[in-house]
Amino acid sequence: MVNKDFNKIGEKHCNSLEATYSNGFWFRGPLKKYLDFNYNDSIIHVEINQARYRTITLTSSKIIKLSEISALLFSLEKLLMLFEGRFFTLIKLNYKGQKENEKEYDLYSTESLNRRLAYYETDSCHYLFNPEFLNFYDYLSPNIIEKWLELESDLDIVHQVVLYNLSKIKLPCDVKCAYLIQSFESMVELIKKYDSELLCNLPPEKQEQIRKLQTEDSRKISIINCIEAVITNFGTEIFSLELNNNQGEFFKILKNTRHRIMHIKRNQQDKHLTGDQSISNQQDKYLTGEQSILYLVKISYLYRIILLKILGIDLSLYKHQLLQLVNKWNNYNGILANFLLQLNS
């Protein structure tokens, strides 16, 4: 179906949309979650049921365009991903409303599944260990959904870039990691806008560090300053071992890894962390492939922590789970142990 026809059908109206998801096994359950949230001048009723499959049903108090209710569903999926750390396979969409539009509903459903964006398929490395921070059934609320819709709008394409770099798209992991490190600049911008939510629990000296960045022109803030500010204020639980070894060198390595997508090799002076002394010692270090996988995961945790904090979900609610996850990754295949040795070499 060409875009023109797809968009035309998307202008048709319906009353509800039911989406069915599979994880290849059984979801935790049986569980049920019902809530209502305000959207424009309507009320959207949400029903989430979970057993073998997960179904999410959105019902609008007023008729709503197919494209609009679909966008709400996809926004809700991205919100649940902050809790769960991954997306699940969407296997069915069922639009209901006006009987005369049933044929168009079926066409739109089929085409929407065919057009599903690649970032909705999370790379399996991210759920090598269960990446769930919280059971969303316990915390999802109308207020959080409404906040998320506003936050997602602020994030614009930045959030999509992050999700693509966590997905199964055929891009080398070191390239994905470099793009994800670039998101530290966006994190600083988020902190600037949502400072009341993010800075309230920080000690005064930490708040001062962030506020200095807030007074600077974002175009003049270096990536290494962004990395340092975000990690030392919001990522100490995730990066404690790196910070306690050689944090200055750690920040430089992240910076150099990011620079690989910004500059040609002659101007990078890069050396990946192989310990190969035959390469000039004047060259800078950057992450290897396996290290890139580790930091793809750890930086994604940091990104989720910040977004959840903005939504009013404090780290204290899932700190134990986070520390367990970080510990598993820190001990995986000796990657971090070797990295720490090289940090101090």
N, C-alpha and C positions, 0 to 999 in steps of 0.2 A: 504494500500500500504506500502510495506517495504521500509526502508530508501534507500536501494540500488537503487530501481526502481525510487523512488521520485527524488533522486539526479541525476540519469541518464537523466530523462526528463528535469530537471532543466538546463542541459547543452544545450538543444535545444535553437534556437535563435528566436527572434521576433523583431518587430519594435516598438510596443507600448503596454501599459497596462492601462486599465481603471478600476478604483475601485469605487464602489458605497457604500455610508454610510447612515445609518438612525439614527435619535435621538429619534424615537418614536413619533415625532410630525412633525413640519416643522422647517427647518433651517431658520435663518435670510436671507432674500433675496427678490427678485432674485439678486445674486451677481456673478460677473465673475472676474477671475484673470488669467492673462497670463504672463509668464516670461520664460526666457531661462537661464540655468546655465551650466558651463563647468564641465564635468565629464570625467576623463582620457583624451582620445583624441577625445571625442564626445561632442556634445551639446545636452542637454536634454531640450525639450520643455515641460513646465508644463501648464496645463489648469485646473483651479478649478472653477466649476460651482455649485451654491447652490440655492435651492428653497425648494421643499419638501424634496428632497434628496441632498446630497453632492456627486459630482463626482470629482475625481482627475484622470486626464489623463496624463501619461508620454509618450512622443514620443522621441525616440533616432534618432540622425542624422545618426547613423550606426547601423547595426544589433547588438543585445545585448542578452545575455543569459537570460532565464526566471528567474533564481535564482538571477541574478544581478539586473534586473529592479525591481524585487519584493523587494529586500533589499533596493533599493533607495526609493520605495514607503513607506516602513515601517520606514525608517529614517525620511522621510518627516512627517509622522504621529507623530512621537515623537517630532519633532520640533514644530508642531502645538499645541501639548499638552502643551508646555511651555507657549504659549499664552493663551490657553483655559482652562487649568487645568484639562482636562479629555480627554479620548478617546471616540470615537463613534463606533457604531456597524457596522462592515464591512459585507455587505450582498452579494456582488458580485465582482468577478474579471474576467476581459475579456482581454485575450491576443490576439494580432493581429499581423500578419506578413506573414509567408509562408503558403500557402494553404495546402500543404502536411502535415503540423504539427498541423492542427486544432484539431484532436482527442487528441493529446498530450496536447495541450493548455487547452482543457476542463478537462482532467484528472488532470493536474497540478493545475488548478483553484480550483477544488473540494477538492483536497488533501490539498492545502494551507489553505483553509478555515477551514478544519477539524483540521489542525495542529496549528491554530492560538494560540499564547501564551497567558497565563492567564492574564498577566499584561496589555493587551489591553482592559481589562474590569475594569474600574475604580470603586472603592467602592463608593456607593451612598452617603456616609457621606461627600465626598469631593465636591459634588455639591448640598448639602442641601441649600447652597446659591451659586448663579452663580459664579464659580471660575475664570471666564475669566478676565485676566488683560488687554488685548488689542485685538482689532479686527485685526487678522493677515492680512486681506485684505489691510490694510493701511500700513503695515510695512514689509511684506514678500518681500524679494529681492534676486536676484542671489547671491549677496555677503553674505547675511545671510545664505542662504542654503549651500554655499561652506564652510563657517566658521563652520557651524553646523556639516557637515560631518567630518571635521577634529577634532572638539571637541568631537563628539560622539566616534570617534576612540580612543582618549585620555582617555575618561571615561571608556571604556572597559566594564567590567561586573558591575562596580559600579552603572552605570545608570540603568541597568536592576534590580539590587537589590532594588534600590529606587522605581522603578515602581512597582515591585512585592509587596512592602509594602504599596503602595497606591491602590492596586487592591482588587478585591473581593475574593482572595484566602482565604481558610478556615484556617486562622491563627488568634489567639487571638490578639486583638488590642494592648495589652500591649507588646506582643512579636514584633509586627510590629513596634511599636514606639521605642522599644529598638534597633532594627536593623537600623531604620532611624536615630536615634541619632548617631550611629556609623558612618554615612556618614559625620559628622562634620570633621573627619580626612581627608576624601577625599576633602572636601571643602577647607581645608587649603592647600592641595596639588595643587588644582586648582588655588588658590590665588597666590601660589608661582610661578606657570608657567605663569599665565596671569596677573602678577602684574601691567603691564603698563595699561591694560584695567580697572583693579579693584581698583587701589590705587590712580588714578589721581585726584579724587575729594575729597579724605579724607584729613583732616587737618594733619599737620606735625606730631603731637604727635601720631595720630592714625596710620599713615604710619610707624612710628618707632616701634609701638607694633607689627605690622605684620612682619616687616623686621627682628625683633628679632627671630620670629618663623622661618623665611626663612633661617636663618643661622644655625639652629639646625638640627640635624639628625632627620628625620621624625619618626624614630623608638623610639626616646627618648622623643617625645612631648606627654604629657599626654592628655587624652581626655578632661579633664576639661579646659585645656589651649586652646584647639581647640574650644570648645564650647564658652568660653568667648571671644576669638578673633573674631570669626565669628559673633556672635550675637551683640557684642558692636560696631562693625564696619559696619555691613550690615543689622542688624535686629532690629534697634531701633524703627522703625515704627511698627513692628509686636509685639515686646515684651516690649513696653514702660512701661506698668503697672507693669510687673514683675521686670523690671530694677529699677523702682522708688520705689519699696517696699523693697525687700531683695534680691538683685541680687546674692550675694554670695551663699545664701541658694538655690536659684533657679538653679544656675549652678550645685550645688552639687546634687540636686534631679535629674536633667537630667543625670548626671554622674552615680548615683546609679541605675537609671532605666536601663541604658545601661549595667551596670555591671551584671544585672540579667541574661543576656545571655552569660556572660563570666566566671562566678564563681558559685560554688555551694552555697547553702543557708547558710551553716555554716560560710563561709568566706565572706558573703555579709553584715551580720548584718543589714538586711533591715527591714524597717517598711513602709507600704504604708500609704498614707495620710488620715487615717480615724479619726485621733484625739484620738484614743484609748489609753488612758494613762496606761492601764493595761499591755501594751507591753513595754518592757524595753526602757527607754529614751536614753540608749546608742546606740540603734539601729538606723540605718540611714533610711531616708525617701525616698520613690520612688513614681512614679505616679500611681494613681488608674486607673481602666479601662476607666471611663468616661473622666478623665484627659488625658489619653493616646490618645483618639480620638481627643481632642482639640489640642494637641501638634503634632499629626500626621499631621493635617491640617496646623498648623502654621509653622512647620519646612519645610513642603513641599513648602509653599510660599517662605520661605527664600532660599531654594534650587533653585527654579525657578528664583528668583531675580538675584542670582549670575550667573546662566547660561545665562540669557537674557543680563546681563551686559557685559559678555564676548563677546556676539554676537553683541554688540554695541547698545543695546536698554536700554536707561537709565531709572532709576526708576521715574524720573520726568515726564515721558510720561504717567505713569499710577498710580502715587502716590495717587491720589484722589480715584480711584477705589479700590486700595489696602487698604487704611484706612477705607473705607466703609465696606469692607469684614471683616477686623480685628475687627472692632467695632461690627459687627453682631455676630461674634464668641465669642467675649469677653462678650457679654450679653446673650449668649445662655444658658438657663436652670440654670443659676447661678453657672456654673461650675468654671469659673475663680474667681468669687467673693469668693467662699468657699476656693479655692486654695490660694488666696492671704491672707486670714485670717490665714490659716495654715502655710503659709510661715513665718509669723511674730509671731507664737505661740511658 
